Amino acid sequence: MTEPRTPNAERGEMSLVLAGRPMGLRPSYEAIVAMEASLGRGLVDVARDAIAAKLSLGETAQIVTECVRAWGRETEDKDAAGAQPNRIGRLILDAPGGFHEVQRILSGLLSMAVTGGYDPEGNVKPAATTTMDGAVPAAG
């Protein structure tokens, strides 16, 4: 059996330690749609509450579950792909830093998703660059 890979920030994944194991949070399109459907709220609204630390434990567990499932599908980690919100919620309370730390991580993850920091597959978009050719624009 091969060792599951750890989350990779360059692929848009954030890490969360649950039950002593690093789990990936992958904000894929499917994860976001599932999260919105289960919570009955849109991404911007949820991200706003995450930033303000106003998410309930149940909401937090649902968001984490959807992102862990997406990571599990991507990495072919059957345990992660089959994550359940009740189990995830219990693990969140025992995570390093507890519920507060998980909300902090989610606020960053959801902020990036709202602002377009990730593509639909959950990969970090490259930073926009501007190149100059040295020419000065004509004044008009």
Backbone as ProteinMPNN parsed JSONL, in Angstrom:
{"seq_chain_A": "MTEPRTPNAERGEMSLVLAGRPMGLRPSYEAIVAMEASLGRGLVDVARDAIAAKLSLGETAQIVTECVRAWGRETEDKDAAGAQPNRIGRLILDAPGGFHEVQRILSGLLSMAVTGGYDPEGNVKPAATTTMDGAVPAAG", "coords_chain_A": {"N_chain_A": [[0.842, -1.182, 0.0], [0.583, 2.204, -0.87], [1.819, 5.239, 0.531], [-0.425, 7.844, 1.339], [-0.529, 10.964, -0.433], [0.524, 14.145, 0.776], [-1.226, 17.282, 1.299], [-0.908, 19.77, -1.265], [0.096, 22.943, -1.647], [0.629, 24.302, -4.001], [-1.18, 23.24, -5.726], [-3.527, 24.268, -4.964], [-4.439, 23.296, -2.582], [-5.119, 23.173, 0.883], [-3.865, 22.376, 4.091], [-5.041, 20.392, 6.779], [-4.897, 19.072, 9.944], [-6.272, 16.172, 10.971], [-7.24, 13.806, 13.289], [-4.564, 13.299, 13.732], [-3.497, 13.116, 11.207], [-2.426, 14.603, 8.183], [-4.79, 16.189, 6.216], [-6.122, 16.996, 3.063], [-7.616, 20.007, 1.901], [-9.545, 20.685, -0.664], [-10.691, 23.043, -2.776], [-12.555, 22.487, -4.987], [-14.685, 22.94, -7.888], [-16.868, 21.171, -7.752], [-16.834, 20.589, -4.995], [-17.444, 23.089, -3.902], [-20.002, 23.606, -4.985], [-21.428, 21.473, -3.827], [-21.119, 22.137, -1.128], [-22.476, 24.613, -1.028], [-25.069, 23.724, -1.675], [-25.641, 21.975, 0.459], [-25.543, 23.708, 2.635], [-27.343, 25.638, 1.949], [-26.719, 28.204, 1.191], [-24.832, 30.766, -0.492], [-21.458, 30.868, -1.825], [-20.063, 33.353, -1.36], [-21.439, 34.434, 0.834], [-20.985, 32.434, 2.748], [-18.177, 32.519, 2.875], [-17.826, 35.1, 3.89], [-18.914, 34.792, 6.468], [-17.109, 32.915, 7.431], [-14.731, 34.389, 7.522], [-15.437, 36.229, 9.487], [-15.556, 34.534, 11.611], [-18.013, 33.279, 12.208], [-19.183, 30.899, 11.572], [-21.047, 27.972, 12.296], [-20.324, 24.947, 14.144], [-21.405, 22.744, 12.791], [-21.748, 23.789, 10.18], [-19.083, 24.347, 9.555], [-18.009, 21.765, 9.674], [-19.357, 20.612, 7.506], [-18.371, 22.074, 5.298], [-15.613, 21.505, 5.475], [-15.792, 18.725, 5.128], [-16.741, 18.474, 2.446], [-14.584, 19.598, 1.029], [-12.495, 17.905, 1.829], [-13.443, 15.487, 0.798], [-13.28, 16.096, -1.959], [-10.512, 16.34, -2.226], [-9.817, 13.75, -1.524], [-10.961, 12.298, -3.665], [-9.399, 13.293, -5.758], [-6.841, 12.395, -5.039], [-7.206, 9.731, -4.862], [-7.717, 8.664, -2.367], [-9.474, 6.696, -0.483], [-10.56, 6.78, 2.113], [-10.612, 9.548, 2.702], [-12.198, 10.432, 0.557], [-14.627, 9.36, 1.262], [-15.434, 10.794, 3.465], [-17.377, 11.832, 6.309], [-19.679, 14.237, 7.563], [-20.423, 14.24, 10.377], [-18.405, 12.76, 11.64], [-16.17, 14.25, 10.83], [-16.76, 16.692, 12.105], [-16.449, 15.979, 14.815], [-13.726, 15.385, 14.798], [-12.692, 17.886, 14.201], [-13.01, 19.303, 16.586], [-11.036, 18.098, 18.085], [-8.764, 18.729, 16.72], [-5.457, 20.131, 16.188], [-5.254, 23.254, 17.678], [-7.951, 23.4, 17.572], [-11.436, 24.22, 17.005], [-11.335, 26.97, 16.438], [-8.893, 27.301, 15.023], [-9.417, 25.755, 12.762], [-11.499, 27.246, 11.621], [-10.026, 29.519, 10.974], [-8.296, 28.539, 8.992], [-10.213, 27.772, 7.084], [-11.282, 30.292, 6.468], [-9.257, 31.472, 4.971], [-9.093, 29.664, 2.826], [-11.702, 29.813, 1.676], [-11.789, 32.529, 1.089], [-9.86, 32.705, -0.923], [-11.157, 31.151, -2.842], [-13.413, 32.727, -3.409], [-12.27, 35.076, -4.406], [-11.112, 34.251, -6.699], [-8.716, 32.932, -6.587], [-8.292, 30.27, -7.063], [-8.586, 27.722, -9.566], [-11.347, 25.983, -11.297], [-10.801, 23.305, -10.694], [-9.6, 23.4, -8.295], [-6.982, 24.203, -8.178], [-4.263, 26.425, -7.484], [-4.284, 29.542, -9.021], [-1.904, 30.94, -11.278], [-0.009, 33.836, -10.386], [-0.977, 36.983, -11.614], [0.819, 38.638, -14.123], [2.464, 41.492, -15.395], [3.917, 42.637, -18.276], [6.33, 44.87, -19.498], [7.286, 46.65, -22.333], [9.004, 48.669, -22.477], [8.296, 50.85, -23.982], [6.903, 54.082, -24.064], [3.658, 55.117, -23.418], [1.712, 56.987, -25.75], [0.839, 60.358, -25.224], [-2.345, 61.833, -25.057]], "CA_chain_A": [[0.0, 0.0, 0.0], [1.38, 3.419, -0.936], [1.496, 6.288, 1.495], [-1.181, 8.914, 0.688], [0.252, 12.187, -0.546], [0.086, 15.254, 1.615], [-1.76, 18.402, 0.522], [0.068, 20.535, -2.018], [-0.385, 24.322, -1.79], [0.738, 24.716, -5.397], [-2.354, 22.716, -6.425], [-4.715, 24.885, -4.38], [-4.867, 22.528, -1.417], [-4.655, 23.594, 2.199], [-3.741, 21.219, 4.965], [-5.7, 20.4, 8.073], [-4.57, 17.829, 10.629], [-7.421, 15.536, 11.617], [-6.87, 12.504, 13.843], [-3.125, 13.156, 13.603], [-3.127, 12.899, 9.804], [-2.706, 15.76, 7.324], [-5.839, 15.998, 5.217], [-6.181, 18.109, 2.131], [-8.858, 20.72, 1.651], [-9.476, 21.031, -2.087], [-11.892, 23.815, -3.086], [-12.944, 22.261, -6.383], [-16.02, 23.383, -8.276], [-17.826, 20.207, -7.193], [-16.879, 20.765, -3.542], [-18.133, 24.344, -3.601], [-21.428, 23.425, -5.297], [-21.99, 20.585, -2.797], [-21.165, 22.904, 0.112], [-23.569, 25.571, -1.144], [-26.338, 22.988, -1.631], [-25.884, 21.43, 1.798], [-25.75, 24.8, 3.587], [-28.415, 26.511, 1.488], [-26.179, 29.564, 1.089], [-23.82, 30.925, -1.512], [-20.044, 30.91, -1.447], [-19.674, 34.655, -0.817], [-22.042, 34.526, 2.164], [-20.264, 31.505, 3.636], [-16.826, 33.046, 3.067], [-17.954, 36.263, 4.776], [-19.083, 34.279, 7.837], [-15.852, 32.268, 7.838], [-13.785, 35.462, 7.863], [-15.906, 36.815, 10.749], [-15.612, 33.44, 12.596], [-19.413, 33.118, 12.577], [-19.7, 29.603, 11.136], [-21.317, 26.991, 13.352], [-19.536, 23.728, 14.017], [-22.011, 21.94, 11.737], [-21.406, 24.386, 8.883], [-17.657, 24.138, 9.37], [-17.811, 20.342, 9.364], [-19.846, 20.35, 6.15], [-17.417, 22.664, 4.36], [-14.399, 20.687, 5.528], [-16.107, 17.427, 4.541], [-16.791, 18.572, 0.976], [-13.229, 19.837, 0.519], [-11.731, 16.672, 2.059], [-13.91, 14.521, -0.206], [-12.698, 16.477, -3.255], [-9.096, 15.974, -2.151], [-9.764, 12.282, -1.546], [-11.208, 11.845, -5.041], [-8.235, 13.673, -6.562], [-5.67, 11.606, -4.653], [-7.643, 8.335, -4.756], [-7.712, 8.292, -0.955], [-10.86, 6.276, -0.253], [-11.029, 7.264, 3.418], [-10.932, 10.971, 2.57], [-13.314, 10.566, -0.394], [-15.85, 8.943, 1.941], [-15.573, 11.53, 4.73], [-18.742, 12.111, 6.762], [-19.683, 15.463, 8.379], [-20.459, 14.006, 11.828], [-17.055, 12.34, 12.041], [-15.289, 15.41, 10.633], [-17.056, 17.64, 13.182], [-15.8, 15.504, 16.048], [-12.278, 15.522, 14.613], [-12.374, 19.319, 14.243], [-12.878, 19.691, 17.991], [-9.78, 17.548, 18.593], [-7.656, 19.145, 15.847], [-4.545, 21.117, 16.787], [-5.83, 24.6, 17.615], [-9.395, 23.255, 17.709], [-12.426, 24.817, 16.124], [-10.869, 28.298, 16.029], [-7.861, 27.141, 13.994], [-10.065, 25.255, 11.551], [-12.186, 28.395, 11.011], [-8.995, 30.385, 10.406], [-7.872, 27.902, 7.743], [-11.323, 27.879, 6.132], [-11.451, 31.67, 6.004], [-8.283, 31.654, 3.896], [-9.489, 28.816, 1.699], [-12.906, 30.361, 1.045], [-11.433, 33.83, 0.524], [-9.196, 32.442, -2.196], [-12.164, 30.671, -3.791], [-14.264, 33.859, -3.783], [-11.517, 36.077, -5.159], [-10.572, 33.666, -7.92], [-7.361, 32.432, -6.384], [-8.238, 28.874, -7.473], [-9.355, 27.377, -10.759], [-12.454, 25.095, -10.945], [-10.322, 22.023, -10.174], [-9.017, 23.619, -6.976], [-5.562, 24.535, -8.297], [-3.954, 27.842, -7.339], [-4.001, 30.214, -10.287], [-0.64, 31.677, -11.223], [-0.163, 35.27, -10.158], [-1.009, 37.779, -12.837], [2.026, 39.424, -14.336], [2.392, 42.502, -16.442], [5.232, 42.864, -18.862], [6.489, 46.182, -20.122], [8.276, 46.585, -23.411], [9.845, 49.842, -22.39], [7.73, 51.953, -24.739], [6.081, 55.007, -23.291], [2.413, 55.361, -24.149], [1.565, 58.352, -26.319], [-0.093, 61.218, -24.507], [-3.354, 62.285, -26.004]], "C_chain_A": [[0.885, 1.242, 0.0], [0.89, 4.423, 0.095], [0.714, 7.394, 0.79], [-0.353, 10.197, 0.637], [-0.338, 13.279, 0.339], [-0.443, 16.379, 0.732], [-0.642, 19.254, -0.087], [-0.491, 21.934, -2.277], [-0.323, 24.805, -3.23], [-0.427, 24.205, -6.237], [-3.643, 23.276, -5.825], [-5.228, 24.164, -3.148], [-4.302, 23.144, -0.148], [-4.659, 22.35, 3.074], [-4.446, 21.454, 6.292], [-5.384, 19.058, 8.713], [-5.803, 17.342, 11.373], [-7.019, 14.139, 12.037], [-5.379, 12.228, 13.623], [-2.622, 12.992, 12.18], [-3.404, 14.164, 8.99], [-3.745, 15.395, 6.267], [-5.845, 17.226, 4.329], [-7.569, 18.709, 2.074], [-8.741, 21.238, 0.223], [-10.769, 21.744, -2.48], [-12.302, 23.692, -4.558], [-14.347, 22.802, -6.634], [-17.078, 22.474, -7.644], [-17.965, 20.36, -5.684], [-17.655, 22.021, -3.163], [-19.629, 24.223, -3.866], [-22.093, 22.55, -4.235], [-22.118, 21.317, -1.465], [-22.313, 23.897, 0.087], [-24.93, 24.874, -1.025], [-26.636, 22.502, -0.216], [-26.163, 22.526, 2.822], [-26.907, 25.71, 3.195], [-28.0, 27.965, 1.392], [-25.089, 29.596, 0.037], [-22.416, 31.052, -0.944], [-19.646, 32.234, -0.797], [-20.203, 34.821, 0.608], [-21.293, 33.64, 3.162], [-18.858, 32.019, 3.912], [-16.838, 34.234, 4.028], [-18.085, 35.8, 6.236], [-17.823, 33.577, 8.333], [-14.836, 33.312, 8.281], [-14.148, 36.085, 9.205], [-15.988, 35.782, 11.874], [-17.029, 33.229, 13.116], [-20.001, 31.783, 12.119], [-19.958, 28.709, 12.344], [-20.407, 25.786, 13.144], [-20.085, 22.856, 12.89], [-21.689, 22.467, 10.348], [-19.935, 24.148, 8.561], [-17.374, 22.694, 8.987], [-18.256, 20.017, 7.941], [-18.876, 20.879, 5.104], [-16.142, 21.83, 4.304], [-14.647, 19.344, 4.855], [-16.09, 17.489, 3.019], [-15.403, 18.779, 0.382], [-12.318, 18.626, 0.727], [-12.145, 15.604, 1.048], [-13.296, 14.812, -1.579], [-11.221, 16.108, -3.306], [-8.943, 14.446, -2.225], [-10.003, 11.715, -2.936], [-9.99, 12.117, -5.925], [-7.04, 12.762, -6.298], [-5.955, 10.115, -4.564], [-7.481, 7.785, -3.338], [-9.155, 7.977, -0.578], [-11.404, 6.741, 1.089], [-11.445, 8.725, 3.338], [-12.141, 11.164, 1.659], [-14.645, 10.199, 0.248], [-16.096, 9.656, 3.258], [-17.035, 11.855, 5.026], [-18.728, 13.307, 7.719], [-19.696, 15.228, 9.888], [-19.084, 13.618, 12.36], [-16.088, 13.52, 11.926], [-15.511, 16.437, 11.739], [-16.401, 17.251, 14.493], [-14.282, 15.675, 15.966], [-11.846, 16.984, 14.659], [-12.164, 19.769, 15.684], [-11.572, 19.205, 18.603], [-8.567, 17.96, 17.777], [-6.729, 20.103, 16.582], [-5.097, 22.534, 16.591], [-7.345, 24.594, 17.672], [-10.207, 23.968, 16.649], [-11.952, 26.173, 15.587], [-9.84, 28.193, 14.9], [-8.464, 26.643, 12.683], [-10.81, 26.394, 10.858], [-11.181, 29.347, 10.372], [-8.539, 29.84, 9.051], [-8.966, 28.033, 6.683], [-11.511, 29.299, 5.622], [-10.469, 31.972, 4.873], [-8.67, 30.89, 2.647], [-10.672, 29.415, 0.949], [-12.654, 31.75, 0.457], [-10.763, 33.663, -0.831], [-10.199, 31.973, -3.245], [-13.033, 31.82, -4.292], [-13.524, 34.834, -4.691], [-10.891, 35.52, -6.424], [-9.156, 33.178, -7.793], [-7.181, 30.991, -6.823], [-9.001, 28.691, -8.769], [-10.441, 26.375, -10.377], [-12.033, 23.727, -10.409], [-9.691, 22.165, -8.795], [-7.532, 23.902, -7.014], [-5.37, 26.036, -8.141], [-3.651, 28.414, -8.717], [-2.649, 30.912, -10.181], [-0.913, 33.166, -11.036], [-0.136, 35.996, -11.494], [0.267, 38.591, -12.941], [1.792, 40.398, -15.473], [3.792, 42.683, -16.981], [5.231, 44.216, -19.552], [7.538, 46.03, -21.217], [9.171, 47.817, -23.438], [9.293, 51.046, -23.149], [6.859, 52.802, -23.849], [4.808, 55.248, -24.075], [2.327, 56.805, -24.62], [0.541, 59.126, -25.508], [-1.125, 61.744, -25.479], [-4.136, 63.338, -25.475]], "O_chain_A": [[1.833, 1.327, 0.781], [-0.281, 4.448, 0.472], [1.145, 7.851, -0.269], [0.426, 10.481, 1.548], [-1.54, 13.315, 0.604], [-0.138, 16.424, -0.459], [0.423, 19.428, 0.506], [-1.444, 22.092, -3.039], [-1.137, 25.632, -3.639], [-0.641, 24.689, -7.349], [-4.733, 22.804, -6.149], [-6.355, 24.409, -2.718], [-3.152, 23.582, -0.113], [-5.384, 21.392, 2.807], [-4.445, 22.556, 6.841], [-5.582, 18.014, 8.091], [-6.309, 18.005, 12.278], [-6.509, 13.368, 11.224], [-4.975, 11.094, 13.364], [-1.433, 12.751, 11.97], [-4.488, 14.739, 9.088], [-3.592, 14.422, 5.528], [-5.605, 18.345, 4.782], [-8.572, 18.004, 2.186], [-7.934, 22.123, -0.062], [-11.831, 21.121, -2.515], [-12.381, 24.69, -5.274], [-15.095, 23.084, -5.697], [-18.06, 22.951, -7.075], [-19.069, 20.273, -5.146], [-18.434, 22.011, -2.21], [-20.44, 24.684, -3.063], [-23.2, 22.853, -3.79], [-23.106, 21.143, -0.752], [-23.049, 24.018, 1.067], [-25.832, 25.375, -0.353], [-27.77, 22.611, 0.251], [-26.924, 22.316, 3.766], [-27.4, 26.474, 4.025], [-28.838, 28.861, 1.5], [-24.494, 28.567, -0.285], [-22.218, 31.306, 0.244], [-18.955, 32.232, 0.223], [-19.484, 35.297, 1.486], [-21.007, 34.059, 4.284], [-18.391, 31.966, 5.05], [-15.959, 34.356, 4.882], [-17.442, 36.353, 7.128], [-17.504, 33.637, 9.52], [-14.161, 33.14, 9.295], [-13.26, 36.435, 9.983], [-16.436, 36.106, 12.974], [-17.233, 33.026, 14.313], [-21.203, 31.561, 12.265], [-19.178, 28.696, 13.297], [-19.796, 25.633, 12.086], [-19.313, 22.289, 12.116], [-21.392, 21.691, 9.44], [-19.586, 23.791, 7.436], [-16.586, 22.432, 8.078], [-17.605, 19.234, 7.249], [-18.592, 20.193, 4.122], [-15.654, 21.492, 3.226], [-13.805, 18.871, 4.091], [-15.481, 16.635, 2.374], [-15.079, 18.2, -0.655], [-11.46, 18.35, -0.112], [-11.296, 14.898, 0.505], [-12.849, 13.9, -2.274], [-10.738, 15.616, -4.326], [-8.053, 13.93, -2.902], [-9.335, 10.767, -3.347], [-9.601, 11.278, -6.738], [-6.314, 12.399, -7.223], [-5.071, 9.324, -4.234], [-7.157, 6.615, -3.136], [-9.962, 8.884, -0.376], [-12.587, 7.063, 1.196], [-12.502, 9.102, 3.843], [-13.017, 11.976, 1.958], [-15.69, 10.685, -0.185], [-16.878, 9.183, 4.083], [-17.825, 12.118, 4.119], [-17.864, 13.387, 8.592], [-19.03, 15.963, 10.618], [-18.659, 14.097, 13.411], [-15.282, 13.756, 12.826], [-14.546, 16.996, 12.259], [-15.86, 18.101, 15.2], [-13.637, 16.06, 16.941], [-10.741, 17.286, 15.111], [-11.24, 20.531, 15.97], [-11.053, 19.823, 19.533], [-7.446, 17.577, 18.11], [-7.159, 20.809, 17.494], [-5.37, 22.951, 15.466], [-7.967, 25.648, 17.804], [-9.728, 24.273, 15.556], [-12.151, 26.481, 14.412], [-9.924, 28.934, 13.92], [-8.051, 27.078, 11.608], [-10.761, 26.501, 9.633], [-11.467, 29.926, 9.324], [-8.413, 30.59, 8.083], [-8.688, 28.362, 5.53], [-11.866, 29.492, 4.46], [-10.823, 32.66, 3.916], [-8.582, 31.414, 1.536], [-10.646, 29.512, -0.278], [-13.244, 32.105, -0.564], [-11.064, 34.394, -1.775], [-10.102, 32.356, -4.411], [-13.356, 31.878, -5.479], [-14.103, 35.357, -5.644], [-10.209, 36.245, -7.147], [-8.46, 33.026, -8.797], [-6.049, 30.521, -6.947], [-9.954, 29.42, -9.043], [-10.468, 25.939, -9.227], [-12.821, 23.059, -9.741], [-9.29, 21.171, -8.19], [-6.874, 23.847, -5.975], [-6.194, 26.828, -8.597], [-2.868, 27.851, -9.482], [-2.29, 31.417, -9.118], [-1.938, 33.679, -11.483], [0.639, 35.654, -12.387], [0.735, 39.161, -11.955], [1.013, 40.139, -16.39], [4.743, 42.862, -16.22], [4.223, 44.636, -20.121], [8.553, 45.357, -21.032], [10.0, 47.971, -24.335], [9.785, 52.16, -22.967], [6.156, 52.289, -22.978], [4.861, 55.551, -25.267], [2.814, 57.721, -23.957], [-0.509, 58.592, -25.151], [-0.794, 62.068, -26.619], [-5.037, 63.836, -26.149]]}, "name": "protein", "num_of_chains": 1, "seq": "MTEPRTPNAERGEMSLVLAGRPMGLRPSYEAIVAMEASLGRGLVDVARDAIAAKLSLGETAQIVTECVRAWGRETEDKDAAGAQPNRIGRLILDAPGGFHEVQRILSGLLSMAVTGGYDPEGNVKPAATTTMDGAVPAAG"}
